[in-house]
């Protein structure tokens, strides 16, 4: 509805007025209201950006993330196969084209496959503005993406020739606890810096990830998977950006 579009745009404007850069991410997960979440962009994604992009156009502090975490389609009771890179390209390119046709010359962000864990093998998208970066969400909870060699293979080698941004990152024991989390987290931030990969911490609105319930930053002090305490990278990220 127009009122919903206004709500989104006004939230972006409020953040910008307070000095924040904003990354607007198009979603198709069930929490967004989709009954049958699509694993790749659809015509509805194009329609949504055609409506929204002109309202956000040309503010260099607003980036447009084409589609969050391309993956298998997750319908009720069914899970499809993983899409191919050719399917990814065929569905992402029309979204980028629609944003440019709408007159928006903002930086656009294209998430990789496998819930944004993978960029290796990604085909080129055509952007006349040449303002395209690629996104990863390298969560080590998958029992992968925990070492430099695994990061190299998934997205690090790709980042040598393409701009890459981790638009969602943390290592928190909100659902799964990884015994080596503190070291993996520190190693990843050092790796990202060395490979010129940007990092966005996740998330202020999810308890126990960046902040605790009392407003203090999460940390890995006295880390122990058996303790039942919440651990995450809030303090580590703070040090990363302020050192």
C-alpha positions in Angstrom: 0.0 0.0 0.0 1.1 3.6 -0.4 1.1 4.0 3.4 3.6 1.1 3.7 5.9 2.6 1.0 5.8 5.9 2.9 6.7 4.1 6.1 9.7 2.5 4.5 10.9 5.7 2.9 10.4 7.8 6.1 12.4 5.2 8.1 15.3 5.6 5.6 15.0 9.4 5.7 15.0 9.3 9.5 18.2 7.2 9.6 19.9 9.5 7.0 19.0 12.6 9.0 20.9 11.1 12.0 24.0 10.4 9.9 23.5 6.8 9.1 24.3 5.2 5.8 21.4 2.9 4.8 21.3 -0.4 3.0 17.8 -1.2 1.8 17.4 -5.0 1.3 14.5 -6.6 -0.6 13.2 -9.6 1.3 11.1 -12.7 0.4 11.3 -14.7 3.6 8.2 -15.7 5.5 8.6 -13.0 8.2 8.2 -10.4 5.4 4.7 -11.7 4.8 5.3 -14.0 1.9 3.3 -17.3 2.1 5.6 -19.0 -0.3 9.0 -17.4 -0.1 10.8 -17.3 -3.4 14.5 -18.3 -3.5 15.2 -15.9 -6.4 13.8 -12.6 -7.5 10.4 -12.7 -9.3 8.2 -10.2 -11.1 7.0 -9.0 -7.7 10.6 -8.1 -6.9 10.8 -6.0 -10.0 7.5 -4.3 -9.2 8.6 -3.5 -5.7 11.8 -1.9 -6.7 10.0 0.0 -9.5 7.9 1.6 -6.8 10.5 2.1 -4.2 13.7 3.0 -6.1 12.5 6.4 -7.4 11.8 7.4 -3.7 15.3 6.6 -2.7 17.1 7.7 -5.9 20.5 9.3 -6.0 21.3 9.6 -2.3 24.9 8.3 -2.2 24.2 7.3 1.4 21.6 4.8 0.4 22.5 1.4 -1.1 20.0 -0.9 -2.7 20.4 -4.6 -2.0 18.6 -6.3 -5.0 17.4 -9.5 -3.2 18.3 -10.9 0.2 20.0 -14.4 0.3 19.2 -16.1 -3.0 18.6 -19.7 -2.3 16.3 -22.7 -2.7 12.5 -21.8 -2.7 11.0 -22.7 0.6 7.3 -23.3 0.1 5.0 -24.8 2.8 6.3 -28.3 3.2 8.6 -28.2 0.2 12.1 -27.2 -0.5 13.4 -26.8 -4.1 16.8 -27.6 -5.4 19.6 -25.0 -5.3 19.5 -22.6 -8.2 22.3 -22.3 -10.7 24.4 -19.2 -11.4 22.7 -18.9 -14.8 19.3 -18.8 -13.0 20.7 -16.3 -10.5 21.9 -14.0 -13.4 18.6 -14.4 -15.3 16.6 -13.2 -12.3 18.9 -10.6 -10.8 19.6 -8.7 -14.0 16.0 -7.6 -14.5 15.9 -6.2 -11.0 19.0 -4.2 -11.5 17.7 -3.0 -14.9 14.4 -1.9 -13.3 16.2 0.1 -10.6 18.3 1.9 -13.3 15.1 2.5 -15.5 13.5 4.1 -12.4 16.2 6.7 -12.4 18.1 5.5 -9.3 21.9 5.8 -9.7 22.6 4.5 -6.2 25.1 1.8 -5.4 23.4 -1.6 -5.9 24.3 -4.8 -4.0 23.9 -8.3 -5.4 23.8 -11.2 -2.9 25.5 -14.5 -3.8 24.0 -17.9 -3.8 23.5 -20.4 -1.0 21.9 -17.8 1.3 24.6 -15.4 0.3 27.5 -17.6 1.4 28.9 -18.1 -2.1 30.3 -15.8 -4.7 32.8 -18.1 -6.5 31.6 -18.6 -10.1 29.2 -15.7 -10.1 28.6 -14.4 -13.6 28.8 -10.7 -14.4 25.7 -8.5 -14.1 25.6 -5.5 -16.4 25.4 -2.2 -14.7 25.7 0.9 -16.9 26.4 3.0 -13.8 29.2 0.7 -12.7 28.1 1.0 -9.1 27.7 -2.7 -8.3 29.1 -4.6 -5.3 28.5 -8.2 -4.3 27.3 -9.4 -0.9 28.1 -12.3 1.4 26.7 -13.6 4.7 29.5 -15.9 5.8 27.9 -17.5 8.8 30.1 -20.3 10.2 27.2 -22.0 11.8 27.0 -24.2 8.6 30.1 -25.9 9.8 31.8 -24.3 6.8 33.3 -20.9 6.2 35.4 -21.1 9.3 38.9 -20.9 7.9 40.8 -18.6 5.5 41.0 -21.4 3.0 37.2 -21.8 3.0 36.7 -18.1 2.8 39.1 -17.9 -0.1 37.2 -20.6 -2.0 33.7 -19.2 -1.3 34.3 -15.5 -1.8 37.8 -14.3 -1.0 39.3 -15.1 -4.3 36.3 -13.5 -6.0 37.0 -10.4 -3.9 40.4 -9.9 -5.5 38.7 -8.7 -8.6 35.3 -7.5 -7.4 34.0 -5.2 -4.6 32.6 -7.4 -1.8 30.6 -6.5 1.3 29.5 -8.7 4.1 26.1 -7.2 4.6 25.2 -9.5 7.5 27.8 -10.9 9.9 28.2 -12.1 13.5 29.1 -15.3 15.3 26.6 -15.7 18.0 25.3 -18.8 19.9 21.7 -17.8 19.5 20.9 -21.2 17.9 24.1 -23.1 17.5 27.3 -22.6 19.5 30.6 -23.1 17.7 33.4 -24.1 20.1 36.0 -22.0 18.3 33.8 -18.9 17.9 36.0 -16.2 19.4 39.0 -17.1 17.3 37.0 -17.7 14.1 35.3 -14.2 14.6 38.7 -12.4 15.2 40.3 -14.3 12.3 37.4 -13.3 9.9 37.6 -9.6 10.7 41.3 -9.6 10.1 40.7 -11.6 6.9 38.0 -9.1 5.7 40.3 -6.1 6.4 43.2 -7.7 4.5 40.9 -8.5 1.5 39.2 -5.1 1.5 35.8 -6.7 2.3 33.4 -4.5 4.2 31.5 -5.8 7.2 28.0 -4.9 8.5 27.3 -6.2 12.0 24.1 -8.1 12.6 21.9 -7.0 14.3 20.7 -4.3 16.7 17.1 -5.6 16.8 17.9 -9.2 17.5 18.7 -9.8 21.2 22.1 -11.3 22.1 23.8 -10.6 18.8 25.3 -7.1 18.9 23.8 -6.0 22.3 22.6 -7.7 25.4 19.2 -6.9 26.9 20.8 -4.3 29.2 22.3 -2.4 26.3 25.9 -3.5 26.8 27.8 -5.0 23.9 28.0 -8.7 23.5 31.4 -10.3 23.9 33.3 -13.6 24.2 34.6 -13.1 27.7 34.8 -16.5 29.5 33.4 -18.2 26.4 32.0 -21.6 27.0 29.3 -23.3 24.9 28.1 -25.3 28.0 27.5 -22.2 30.1 24.1 -21.2 28.5 25.3 -17.5 28.4 24.8 -15.5 25.2 28.1 -14.8 23.4 28.5 -12.7 20.2 30.8 -10.3 18.4 29.4 -6.9 19.5 32.6 -5.8 21.5 34.8 -7.4 18.8 33.1 -5.4 16.1 33.3 -2.2 18.1 37.0 -2.6 18.5 37.4 -3.5 14.8 35.9 -0.2 13.7 37.4 2.1 16.4 41.0 0.8 16.7 
